[in-house]
Amino acid sequence: QVQLVESGGGLVQAGGSLRLSCAASGLTFSRYTMGWFRQAPGKEREFVAAISWNPNTYYIEYADSVKGRSTISRDNAKNTVYLHMNGLKHEDTAVYYCSADHYGVNVVRSRTKGIDYWGKGTLVTVSS
C-alpha cells in the first residue's frame, strides 16, 4: 500500500530553519505531484507548496505565506520530497502533511479534499 512518511519536524526558534522530508513508497513516485500542506490548531488544513512530477520542467507553487522563505524539492531516485523553510515564524506552527496526487500543481494547491494520498504528518513548533 501507499505510504508517505514525514520527518524533520520539531521545536525551532523563531527565525530558524528546518528541512522536512517525506519518503514515499508503494507508488510510482515520479508520476505524482508532491505537496506539503499544514494544519494549525483550530484551523483548516492549508496548502504550503507543491512540485510537479515532470523532471524536465518542474513546476512549483508556494502559498503566499511561505513564498520567499521556503523551497520544495524532490529526489525521484530516493522517492523523497523535501520542504526547506527558513525565517520561521510563530504562525508557521502546525502539523505538516505530505501529499501525493495525480493532478497537477494548480489543482493540488486549490484543494485539500480529494488528494490521492496523505502522510500522517509531522509537528513543527516555532517558539517566539
Secondary structure, DSSP 8 states (H G I E B T S, - for coil): --EEEEE--EEEETT--EEEEEEEESS-GGGSEEEEEEE-TTS--EEEEEE-S-SSS--EEE-TTTTTSEEEEEETTTTEEEEEE-S--GGG-EEEEEEEESS-HHHHTT-STT-SEE---EEEEEE-
